[in-house]
Amino acid sequence: MDFNDSPEEAAYRKKVQDFLKANAAPKEATTASRSRNRPEAEVLVDAKAWQKKKMQNGFAQITWPKEWGGPGGTPMQQVIYGQEESGYDVDGSFFGIGLGMCVPTVMAYADDETCKRFVGPALQGDEIWCQLFSEPAAGSDVAGLITKAVKDGDEWVINGQKVWTSGAHYCDFGIVLVRTDPGVAKHKGLTMFWVDMKDPGIDVRPLHQMSGGSNFNEVYFTDVRVKDTQRLGDVGQGWKVALTTLMNERLAVGQAGGADFKDLIELAKSTELENGPAIKDGAVREKIADWYAKAQGLKYTRYRTVSAMSQGETPGPENSITKVVSASRLQDLTSFAMDLMDMGGIMVNPDDVGYEAAFQEGYMWAPGIRIAGGTDEILRNIIAERVLGMPQDVRVDKGVPFNEIPK
Ligand SMILES: Cc1cc2nc3c(=O)[nH]c(=O)nc-3n(C[C@H](O)[C@H](O)[C@H](O)COP(=O)(O)OP(=O)(O)OC[C@H]3O[C@@H](n4cnc5c(N)ncnc54)[C@H](O)[C@@H]3O)c2cc1C
């Protein structure tokens, strides 16, 4: 591909740069952020205001059709916007799952009236959505879930438990995958619904993380009644609907961000080892060179995705490579940096350590990134089977009715 902007792309980039310069503050350092150490509720207010501003200026969900309030732009424009916005201190993380995965699923399967009701408020940042798929015994094998919905007249009654639901504690709506027929093979007895997170019977319980935050939740459903009109797709077609969400997840969960080799170079320059500055040490230099080489590999792999998108193609399973490589690289790089920081490596308060504790934060986030949106092992299976054409993983429950699978 040609890595330079076409004249149209350069003009669009200038428009984006002007908008960002006029409305947002640049990041002071690669890793610094105004969000750090502020209460989540406060950060959320700022994030909603920023989402609204983006919407009003035609920069929210750039590829969404005009019909639903989107700007109707191209994937390349979306990429350009993302590249430019990443240099600014703004927070879009609250909307990633909703706008990147849940609302596109609603747009693909709900009727016009439902879309009209939900798409606008989501784009404006007024309403946030969560994804209720994983359960305590169904994560990688999400089709093995047991939360059930039973039909009662024009309604369905949902009972069960979800887990790891990102943002459920501040979300307004969610899409929930449930079992409606345990008598058929596991992928065939599932159905998807949208739910109002304030409905009686939905109990959201935050989980506390080692990093100090609480981004995920257990969500309990006790006799939650939803209307049949809240169904997304046909009864028993939930897996097909979930694949729409998961395809979007593959795009949304891209590269692990956070501290990188540039931060490590700065740290190595300012760290004294027994034999002189760390930046002069052969072992340290070798590590930095290795992570630099991986950064270049990731950059060009990403360009491959951008190139496919600019030609109207949907990125395929090879997109999994980015997360597999970048998440474990983040974990290795931050672990090495914390060792270099000696005693300072175990301190986590940004006010007490250098680099805004970005290495510590990256180290504690990396294991989660290696799990979210498909674990390393599952993504390696995908790469092996669908990119390299190797034989399929063993699937002993294939075609077996769900209620006959030993539990
Ligand atoms: C940061 C984060 C955010 C998340 N957000 C959400 C959310 O918003 N909504 C939601 O529904 N879920 C969410 N999840 C859940 C996530 O999708 C699951 O954690 C993930 O799919 C793994 O499932 P599990 O935790 O049940 O692990 P398991 O599936 O039980 O896996 C346990 C171990 O076994 C390995 N393993 C499993 N199957 C195979 C196999 N076939 N071959 C080889 N190894 C295998 C796995 O790789 C892993 O190491 C989130 C998770 C994280 C960490």
The ligand as an SDF file (V2000), in Angstrom:
LIG
                    3D

 53 58  0  0  0  0  0  0  0  0999 V2000
  -10.4350   -6.9680   30.4980 C   0  0  0  0  0  0  0  0  0  0  0  0
  -11.6000   -7.8910   30.2410 C   0  0  0  0  0  0  0  0  0  0  0  0
  -12.8010   -7.3640   29.8010 C   0  0  0  0  0  0  0  0  0  0  0  0
  -13.8820   -8.2410   29.5450 C   0  0  0  0  0  0  0  0  0  0  0  0
  -15.0960   -7.7020   29.1760 N   0  0  0  0  0  0  0  0  0  0  0  0
  -16.1350   -8.5150   28.9280 C   0  0  0  0  0  0  0  0  0  0  0  0
  -17.4250   -7.9720   28.6070 C   0  0  0  0  0  0  0  0  0  0  0  0
  -17.6380   -6.7660   28.5730 O   0  0  0  0  0  0  0  0  0  0  0  0
  -18.4450   -8.8370   28.3530 N   0  0  0  0  0  0  0  0  0  0  0  0
  -18.2680  -10.1970   28.3850 C   0  0  0  0  0  0  0  0  0  0  0  0
  -19.2300  -10.9220   28.1020 O   0  0  0  0  0  0  0  0  0  0  0  0
  -17.0670  -10.7390   28.7390 N   0  0  0  0  0  0  0  0  0  0  0  0
  -16.0000   -9.9370   29.0110 C   0  0  0  0  0  0  0  0  0  0  0  0
  -14.7840  -10.4650   29.3740 N   0  0  0  0  0  0  0  0  0  0  0  0
  -14.6610  -11.9210   29.5170 C   0  0  0  0  0  0  0  0  0  0  0  0
  -13.7930  -12.5610   28.4530 C   0  0  0  0  0  0  0  0  0  0  0  0
  -14.4800  -12.6270   27.2210 O   0  0  0  0  0  0  0  0  0  0  0  0
  -13.4130  -13.9580   28.9640 C   0  0  0  0  0  0  0  0  0  0  0  0
  -12.6630  -13.7840   30.1590 O   0  0  0  0  0  0  0  0  0  0  0  0
  -12.5720  -14.7170   27.9610 C   0  0  0  0  0  0  0  0  0  0  0  0
  -13.3400  -15.0590   26.8410 O   0  0  0  0  0  0  0  0  0  0  0  0
  -11.9570  -16.0060   28.5790 C   0  0  0  0  0  0  0  0  0  0  0  0
  -12.9350  -16.7450   29.2180 O   0  0  0  0  0  0  0  0  0  0  0  0
  -12.7330  -17.2700   30.7160 P   0  0  0  0  0  0  0  0  0  0  0  0
  -12.2910  -16.1110   31.5490 O   0  0  0  0  0  0  0  0  0  0  0  0
  -13.9840  -17.9650   31.1060 O   0  0  0  0  0  0  0  0  0  0  0  0
  -11.5350  -18.3040   30.6440 O   0  0  0  0  0  0  0  0  0  0  0  0
  -11.6240  -19.8310   30.1540 P   0  0  0  0  0  0  0  0  0  0  0  0
  -12.3710  -19.8890   28.8720 O   0  0  0  0  0  0  0  0  0  0  0  0
  -12.1430  -20.6510   31.2910 O   0  0  0  0  0  0  0  0  0  0  0  0
  -10.1160  -20.1560   29.8850 O   0  0  0  0  0  0  0  0  0  0  0  0
   -9.2160  -20.5670   30.9390 C   0  0  0  0  0  0  0  0  0  0  0  0
   -7.8840  -20.9340   30.2950 C   0  0  0  0  0  0  0  0  0  0  0  0
   -8.0650  -22.0500   29.4020 O   0  0  0  0  0  0  0  0  0  0  0  0
   -7.6010  -21.7700   28.1050 C   0  0  0  0  0  0  0  0  0  0  0  0
   -8.4440  -22.4260   27.1000 N   0  0  0  0  0  0  0  0  0  0  0  0
   -9.8070  -22.4400   27.0550 C   0  0  0  0  0  0  0  0  0  0  0  0
  -10.2350  -23.1130   25.9740 N   0  0  0  0  0  0  0  0  0  0  0  0
   -9.1240  -23.5180   25.2930 C   0  0  0  0  0  0  0  0  0  0  0  0
   -8.9000  -24.2510   24.0870 C   0  0  0  0  0  0  0  0  0  0  0  0
   -9.9170  -24.6900   23.3520 N   0  0  0  0  0  0  0  0  0  0  0  0
   -7.6080  -24.4660   23.7060 N   0  0  0  0  0  0  0  0  0  0  0  0
   -6.5580  -24.0130   24.4400 C   0  0  0  0  0  0  0  0  0  0  0  0
   -6.7220  -23.3170   25.6010 N   0  0  0  0  0  0  0  0  0  0  0  0
   -7.9750  -23.0790   26.0240 C   0  0  0  0  0  0  0  0  0  0  0  0
   -7.7230  -20.2410   27.9860 C   0  0  0  0  0  0  0  0  0  0  0  0
   -6.8440  -19.7370   27.0090 O   0  0  0  0  0  0  0  0  0  0  0  0
   -7.3470  -19.7990   29.4010 C   0  0  0  0  0  0  0  0  0  0  0  0
   -5.9520  -19.7480   29.5520 O   0  0  0  0  0  0  0  0  0  0  0  0
  -13.7160   -9.6290   29.6820 C   0  0  0  0  0  0  0  0  0  0  0  0
  -12.4900  -10.1470   30.1350 C   0  0  0  0  0  0  0  0  0  0  0  0
  -11.4480   -9.2970   30.4360 C   0  0  0  0  0  0  0  0  0  0  0  0
  -10.1680   -9.8860   30.9550 C   0  0  0  0  0  0  0  0  0  0  0  0
  1  2  1  0
  2  3  1  0
  2 52  2  0
  3  4  2  0
  4  5  1  0
  4 50  1  0
  5  6  2  0
  6  7  1  0
  6 13  1  0
  7  8  2  0
  7  9  1  0
  9 10  1  0
 10 11  2  0
 10 12  1  0
 12 13  2  0
 13 14  1  0
 14 15  1  0
 14 50  1  0
 15 16  1  0
 16 17  1  0
 16 18  1  0
 18 19  1  0
 18 20  1  0
 20 21  1  0
 20 22  1  0
 22 23  1  0
 23 24  1  0
 24 25  2  0
 24 26  1  0
 24 27  1  0
 27 28  1  0
 28 29  2  0
 28 30  1  0
 28 31  1  0
 31 32  1  0
 32 33  1  0
 33 34  1  0
 33 48  1  0
 34 35  1  0
 35 36  1  0
 35 46  1  0
 36 37  1  0
 36 45  1  0
 37 38  2  0
 38 39  1  0
 39 40  1  0
 39 45  2  0
 40 41  1  0
 40 42  2  0
 42 43  1  0
 43 44  2  0
 44 45  1  0
 46 47  1  0
 46 48  1  0
 48 49  1  0
 50 51  2  0
 51 52  1  0
 52 53  1  0
M  END
$$$$
